[in-house]
Amino acid sequence: MIAMGIREQLAREIRRPFLEPGSARPAVVPAPFDQRLLPKDSPCFEVHADVTTMMIGGIASLLLQMLHPKALAGVWDHSDFRRDMGGRLRRTAAFIAVTTFGPRTQAEAAIARVQRIHASVSGVLPDGTPYRADDPETLAFVGAVEALAFLKAWRRYREPLMSAAAQERYMADMALISRMLGADPMPGTKAGAEALIRRTRPHLRADSRTREVCRLLLTAPPPSPAMAPAHRLIREAAIDLLPPWARTMHGLRSAGPAAPLVRAGAGGMGALVRWALKPPRTPVDRALATR
């Protein structure tokens, strides 16, 4: 009974950021597989259901995306991230959840809503270069970075032996959503996404604005005081997930000799989160287990 109480309390803390504001209802209710946007056998369903790896991959993705001047400018000029970084992260998580698990109609509506927002966002970079949030090439870079970061976190902490075929299916399904958002040309393979990042790397920059957004992201408060240790560990695991050149651009230090401890800690935390969120066994389940 004590263990059950601890698990329920931990599960409430984990689920809190994913509930509708001021409600106990989840922001996204999963639809039957045949009513979702992605194919029934998509690896995205398993990958995106893992809270810990998605948070690690998500933060790593944002750290890499903000090195793109045009991607950063849209956030800097048109976002309330300075006052509500947590809210922005929750909205991003909700978009991923609804496009992965929600009914197709809701997923398509969410994509259309983001397209409308992107269409209204434009400006000029500090060097005078114009930018638009709906620029197809920038969207492709953002989509490639995101897909690779989620996949890398999943493989590091959950499925290191994930087959090459499953990895390619994951990348193809993520590319589908990016294309619906307007990304073009959007690679649908792992090698293609990696090549896109290599081509874009000479254009990436780290300046005072990048450092400010990075600081706010990495110092954003946890959803609750009880989650502070896990929050710090996720942050360290995300930095560890970055390619060395991206850490160098941000001025972030590698975990170095402590990397195995960070990875072991993040892996253990992931197991704890899965235990907390696992539906408790019913009396029938327990009876069958004793036979």
One Martini backbone bead per residue (centre of mass of N, CA, C, O) as a GRO file, in nm:
protein
  291
    1MET     BB    1   0.056   0.064  -0.019
    2ILE     BB    2   0.295   0.256  -0.008
    3ALA     BB    3   0.389   0.219  -0.299
    4MET     BB    4   0.124   0.309  -0.428
    5GLY     BB    5   0.127   0.597  -0.312
    6ILE     BB    6   0.393   0.685  -0.441
    7ARG     BB    7   0.314   0.636  -0.733
    8GLU     BB    8   0.071   0.828  -0.746
    9GLN     BB    9   0.224   1.084  -0.669
   10LEU     BB   10   0.431   1.075  -0.898
   11ALA     BB   11   0.229   1.071  -1.134
   12ARG     BB   12   0.106   1.349  -1.077
   13GLU     BB   13   0.367   1.513  -1.119
   14ILE     BB   14   0.421   1.420  -1.414
   15ARG     BB   15   0.130   1.503  -1.537
   16ARG     BB   16   0.083   1.806  -1.482
   17PRO     BB   17   0.207   1.943  -1.753
   18PHE     BB   18  -0.025   1.759  -1.935
   19LEU     BB   19  -0.251   1.936  -1.850
   20GLU     BB   20  -0.503   2.120  -1.839
   21PRO     BB   21  -0.560   2.419  -1.748
   22GLY     BB   22  -0.723   2.376  -1.446
   23SER     BB   23  -0.702   2.055  -1.488
   24ALA     BB   24  -0.732   1.684  -1.483
   25ARG     BB   25  -0.704   1.678  -1.785
   26PRO     BB   26  -0.581   1.580  -2.061
   27ALA     BB   27  -0.477   1.743  -2.345
   28VAL     BB   28  -0.455   1.441  -2.467
   29VAL     BB   29  -0.654   1.199  -2.633
   30PRO     BB   30  -0.626   0.901  -2.738
   31ALA     BB   31  -0.656   0.742  -3.034
   32PRO     BB   32  -0.716   0.529  -3.242
   33PHE     BB   33  -0.497   0.414  -3.468
   34ASP     BB   34  -0.701   0.452  -3.727
   35GLN     BB   35  -0.731   0.788  -3.634
   36ARG     BB   36  -0.456   0.873  -3.704
   37LEU     BB   37  -0.207   1.028  -3.881
   38LEU     BB   38  -0.034   0.792  -3.846
   39PRO     BB   39   0.069   0.500  -3.884
   40LYS     BB   40   0.006   0.212  -3.708
   41ASP     BB   41   0.341   0.130  -3.714
   42SER     BB   42   0.462   0.363  -3.571
   43PRO     BB   43   0.737   0.452  -3.374
   44CYS     BB   44   0.625   0.713  -3.242
   45PHE     BB   45   0.444   0.590  -3.021
   46GLU     BB   46   0.677   0.484  -2.844
   47VAL     BB   47   0.871   0.722  -2.830
   48HIS     BB   48   0.648   0.951  -2.738
   49ALA     BB   49   0.571   0.793  -2.458
   50ASP     BB   50   0.850   0.883  -2.343
   51VAL     BB   51   0.916   1.121  -2.125
   52THR     BB   52   1.224   1.135  -2.079
   53THR     BB   53   1.336   1.127  -2.374
   54MET     BB   54   1.168   1.371  -2.473
   55MET     BB   55   1.295   1.582  -2.285
   56ILE     BB   56   1.585   1.546  -2.368
   57GLY     BB   57   1.546   1.583  -2.677
   58GLY     BB   58   1.400   1.858  -2.666
   59ILE     BB   59   1.628   2.029  -2.543
   60ALA     BB   60   1.844   1.961  -2.749
   61SER     BB   61   1.689   2.070  -2.990
   62LEU     BB   62   1.666   2.368  -2.898
   63LEU     BB   63   1.972   2.422  -2.874
   64LEU     BB   64   2.019   2.377  -3.182
   65GLN     BB   65   1.802   2.561  -3.317
   66MET     BB   66   1.905   2.844  -3.189
   67LEU     BB   67   2.158   2.859  -3.395
   68HIS     BB   68   1.947   2.960  -3.587
   69PRO     BB   69   1.879   3.274  -3.671
   70LYS     BB   70   1.580   3.241  -3.778
   71ALA     BB   71   1.467   3.067  -3.549
   72LEU     BB   72   1.539   3.267  -3.320
   73ALA     BB   73   1.391   3.525  -3.414
   74GLY     BB   74   1.098   3.432  -3.378
   75VAL     BB   75   1.127   3.406  -3.071
   76TRP     BB   76   1.246   3.684  -2.993
   77ASP     BB   77   1.017   3.874  -3.144
   78HIS     BB   78   0.730   3.663  -3.090
   79SER     BB   79   0.778   3.585  -2.781
   80ASP     BB   80   0.714   3.481  -2.421
   81PHE     BB   81   0.973   3.334  -2.301
   82ARG     BB   82   1.065   3.523  -2.069
   83ARG     BB   83   0.786   3.467  -1.895
   84ASP     BB   84   0.712   3.156  -2.047
   85MET     BB   85   0.884   2.887  -2.091
   86GLY     BB   86   0.701   2.661  -1.985
   87GLY     BB   87   0.463   2.717  -2.177
   88ARG     BB   88   0.615   2.668  -2.440
   89LEU     BB   89   0.691   2.373  -2.383
   90ARG     BB   90   0.400   2.269  -2.350
   91ARG     BB   91   0.304   2.341  -2.638
   92THR     BB   92   0.503   2.163  -2.783
   93ALA     BB   93   0.416   1.895  -2.650
   94ALA     BB   94   0.119   1.910  -2.745
   95PHE     BB   95   0.177   1.895  -3.047
   96ILE     BB   96   0.313   1.620  -3.047
   97ALA     BB   97   0.078   1.466  -2.917
   98VAL     BB   98  -0.152   1.529  -3.126
   99THR     BB   99   0.012   1.429  -3.386
  100THR     BB  100   0.039   1.134  -3.265
  101PHE     BB  101  -0.244   1.061  -3.076
  102GLY     BB  102  -0.453   1.205  -3.210
  103PRO     BB  103  -0.681   1.290  -3.403
  104ARG     BB  104  -0.666   1.384  -3.720
  105THR     BB  105  -0.831   1.646  -3.693
  106GLN     BB  106  -0.658   1.765  -3.462
  107ALA     BB  107  -0.385   1.754  -3.601
  108GLU     BB  108  -0.461   1.934  -3.846
  109ALA     BB  109  -0.544   2.179  -3.675
  110ALA     BB  110  -0.268   2.224  -3.541
  111ILE     BB  111  -0.111   2.269  -3.801
  112ALA     BB  112  -0.279   2.510  -3.905
  113ARG     BB  113  -0.221   2.693  -3.664
  114VAL     BB  114   0.086   2.710  -3.701
  115GLN     BB  115   0.077   2.825  -3.988
  116ARG     BB  116  -0.061   3.091  -3.911
  117ILE     BB  117   0.158   3.188  -3.723
  118HIS     BB  118   0.395   3.181  -3.922
  119ALA     BB  119   0.266   3.382  -4.134
  120SER     BB  120   0.291   3.631  -3.904
  121VAL     BB  121   0.610   3.582  -3.901
  122SER     BB  122   0.843   3.857  -3.911
  123GLY     BB  123   1.171   4.004  -4.018
  124VAL     BB  124   1.494   4.122  -3.889
  125LEU     BB  125   1.805   4.083  -3.871
  126PRO     BB  126   2.082   4.235  -3.744
  127ASP     BB  127   2.210   4.219  -4.058
  128GLY     BB  128   1.926   4.258  -4.248
  129THR     BB  129   1.794   3.989  -4.271
  130PRO     BB  130   1.530   3.839  -4.373
  131TYR     BB  131   1.236   3.679  -4.216
  132ARG     BB  132   1.048   3.365  -4.187
  133ALA     BB  133   0.865   3.117  -4.025
  134ASP     BB  134   0.774   2.982  -4.325
  135ASP     BB  135   1.042   2.886  -4.406
  136PRO     BB  136   1.121   2.590  -4.551
  137GLU     BB  137   1.425   2.552  -4.467
  138THR     BB  138   1.396   2.608  -4.166
  139LEU     BB  139   1.185   2.388  -4.111
  140ALA     BB  140   1.371   2.155  -4.193
  141PHE     BB  141   1.583   2.194  -3.979
  142VAL     BB  142   1.400   2.168  -3.734
  143GLY     BB  143   1.290   1.884  -3.804
  144ALA     BB  144   1.561   1.733  -3.812
  145VAL     BB  145   1.657   1.793  -3.526
  146GLU     BB  146   1.420   1.675  -3.373
  147ALA     BB  147   1.424   1.383  -3.476
  148LEU     BB  148   1.720   1.316  -3.397
  149ALA     BB  149   1.694   1.374  -3.092
  150PHE     BB  150   1.475   1.170  -3.020
  151LEU     BB  151   1.622   0.923  -3.133
  152LYS     BB  152   1.881   0.944  -2.962
  153ALA     BB  153   1.745   0.924  -2.685
  154TRP     BB  154   1.610   0.651  -2.728
  155ARG     BB  155   1.870   0.487  -2.788
  156ARG     BB  156   2.026   0.554  -2.525
  157TYR     BB  157   1.768   0.481  -2.304
  158ARG     BB  158   1.597   0.225  -2.458
  159GLU     BB  159   1.708   0.145  -2.786
  160PRO     BB  160   2.010   0.063  -2.902
  161LEU     BB  161   1.885  -0.185  -3.105
  162MET     BB  162   1.752  -0.036  -3.310
  163SER     BB  163   1.654  -0.064  -3.607
  164ALA     BB  164   1.709   0.070  -3.911
  165ALA     BB  165   1.415   0.052  -4.009
  166ALA     BB  166   1.286   0.199  -3.765
  167GLN     BB  167   1.441   0.462  -3.797
  168GLU     BB  168   1.333   0.527  -4.082
  169ARG     BB  169   1.034   0.537  -4.005
  170TYR     BB  170   1.056   0.765  -3.810
  171MET     BB  171   1.169   0.980  -4.004
  172ALA     BB  172   0.933   0.968  -4.207
  173ASP     BB  173   0.705   1.053  -4.008
  174MET     BB  174   0.828   1.323  -3.923
  175ALA     BB  175   0.841   1.441  -4.212
  176LEU     BB  176   0.540   1.458  -4.260
  177ILE     BB  177   0.484   1.687  -4.056
  178SER     BB  178   0.684   1.893  -4.170
  179ARG     BB  179   0.550   1.916  -4.448
  180MET     BB  180   0.273   2.017  -4.339
  181LEU     BB  181   0.422   2.286  -4.229
  182GLY     BB  182   0.641   2.350  -4.496
  183ALA     BB  183   0.875   2.174  -4.544
  184ASP     BB  184   1.148   2.261  -4.786
  185PRO     BB  185   1.338   2.024  -4.811
  186MET     BB  186   1.239   1.704  -4.663
  187PRO     BB  187   1.387   1.467  -4.512
  188GLY     BB  188   1.320   1.092  -4.473
  189THR     BB  189   1.610   1.049  -4.352
  190LYS     BB  190   1.880   1.021  -4.161
  191ALA     BB  191   2.099   1.103  -4.365
  192GLY     BB  192   1.948   1.355  -4.468
  193ALA     BB  193   1.937   1.508  -4.197
  194GLU     BB  194   2.243   1.515  -4.147
  195ALA     BB  195   2.313   1.667  -4.409
  196LEU     BB  196   2.153   1.923  -4.349
  197ILE     BB  197   2.314   2.006  -4.100
  198ARG     BB  198   2.588   2.028  -4.238
  199ARG     BB  199   2.500   2.252  -4.442
  200THR     BB  200   2.405   2.457  -4.206
  201ARG     BB  201   2.640   2.504  -4.004
  202PRO     BB  202   2.785   2.764  -4.131
  203HIS     BB  203   2.508   2.942  -4.040
  204LEU     BB  204   2.562   2.923  -3.755
  205ARG     BB  205   2.495   3.090  -3.432
  206ALA     BB  206   2.655   3.270  -3.147
  207ASP     BB  207   2.505   3.498  -2.921
  208SER     BB  208   2.347   3.693  -2.702
  209ARG     BB  209   2.070   3.571  -2.770
  210THR     BB  210   2.140   3.278  -2.744
  211ARG     BB  211   2.237   3.292  -2.448
  212GLU     BB  212   1.966   3.385  -2.329
  213VAL     BB  213   1.788   3.146  -2.417
  214CYS     BB  214   1.961   2.929  -2.291
  215ARG     BB  215   1.939   3.027  -2.000
  216LEU     BB  216   1.628   3.007  -1.977
  217LEU     BB  217   1.605   2.708  -2.041
  218LEU     BB  218   1.816   2.599  -1.811
  219THR     BB  219   1.644   2.783  -1.572
  220ALA     BB  220   1.387   2.663  -1.570
  221PRO     BB  221   1.145   2.577  -1.381
  222PRO     BB  222   0.996   2.343  -1.236
  223PRO     BB  223   0.677   2.226  -1.198
  224SER     BB  224   0.804   2.130  -0.916
  225PRO     BB  225   0.996   2.088  -0.642
  226ALA     BB  226   0.998   1.769  -0.661
  227MET     BB  227   1.134   1.793  -0.971
  228ALA     BB  228   1.424   1.915  -0.954
  229PRO     BB  229   1.625   1.676  -0.983
  230ALA     BB  230   1.513   1.578  -1.258
  231HIS     BB  231   1.553   1.842  -1.408
  232ARG     BB  232   1.864   1.848  -1.389
  233LEU     BB  233   1.916   1.575  -1.529
  234ILE     BB  234   1.786   1.641  -1.800
  235ARG     BB  235   1.970   1.875  -1.868
  236GLU     BB  236   2.238   1.715  -1.868
  237ALA     BB  237   2.148   1.504  -2.081
  238ALA     BB  238   2.102   1.711  -2.310
  239ILE     BB  239   2.389   1.818  -2.328
  240ASP     BB  240   2.514   1.532  -2.378
  241LEU     BB  241   2.354   1.494  -2.660
  242LEU     BB  242   2.518   1.686  -2.791
  243PRO     BB  243   2.718   1.793  -3.006
  244PRO     BB  244   3.022   1.923  -2.953
  245TRP     BB  245   2.992   2.180  -3.136
  246ALA     BB  246   2.736   2.288  -2.988
  247ARG     BB  247   2.856   2.320  -2.708
  248THR     BB  248   3.074   2.518  -2.793
  249MET     BB  249   2.888   2.744  -2.897
  250HIS     BB  250   2.744   2.770  -2.604
  251GLY     BB  251   2.954   2.710  -2.365
  252LEU     BB  252   2.934   2.409  -2.293
  253ARG     BB  253   2.996   2.147  -2.087
  254SER     BB  254   3.111   1.855  -2.055
  255ALA     BB  255   3.081   1.578  -1.852
  256GLY     BB  256   3.284   1.372  -1.905
  257PRO     BB  257   3.353   1.156  -1.655
  258ALA     BB  258   3.031   1.198  -1.575
  259ALA     BB  259   2.861   1.071  -1.805
  260PRO     BB  260   2.786   0.790  -1.687
  261LEU     BB  261   2.620   0.913  -1.453
  262VAL     BB  262   2.413   1.066  -1.618
  263ARG     BB  263   2.308   0.820  -1.777
  264ALA     BB  264   2.232   0.645  -1.536
  265GLY     BB  265   2.038   0.847  -1.407
  266ALA     BB  266   1.845   0.880  -1.651
  267GLY     BB  267   1.775   0.581  -1.676
  268GLY     BB  268   1.658   0.548  -1.389
  269MET     BB  269   1.443   0.767  -1.414
  270GLY     BB  270   1.289   0.637  -1.648
  271ALA     BB  271   1.206   0.383  -1.489
  272LEU     BB  272   1.047   0.535  -1.273
  273VAL     BB  273   0.841   0.668  -1.458
  274ARG     BB  274   0.725   0.407  -1.577
  275TRP     BB  275   0.629   0.294  -1.308
  276ALA     BB  276   0.435   0.529  -1.233
  277LEU     BB  277   0.262   0.510  -1.520
  278LYS     BB  278   0.179   0.236  -1.469
  279PRO     BB  279  -0.079   0.053  -1.460
  280PRO     BB  280  -0.246  -0.090  -1.234
  281ARG     BB  281  -0.328  -0.382  -1.120
  282THR     BB  282  -0.572  -0.586  -1.123
  283PRO     BB  283  -0.722  -0.839  -0.965
  284VAL     BB  284  -0.705  -1.021  -1.214
  285ASP     BB  285  -0.404  -0.995  -1.264
  286ARG     BB  286  -0.316  -1.107  -0.986
  287ALA     BB  287  -0.454  -1.384  -1.011
  288LEU     BB  288  -0.302  -1.479  -1.269
  289ALA     BB  289  -0.008  -1.452  -1.143
  290THR     BB  290  -0.070  -1.699  -0.921
  291ARG     BB  291  -0.104  -1.960  -1.119
   0.00000   0.00000   0.00000
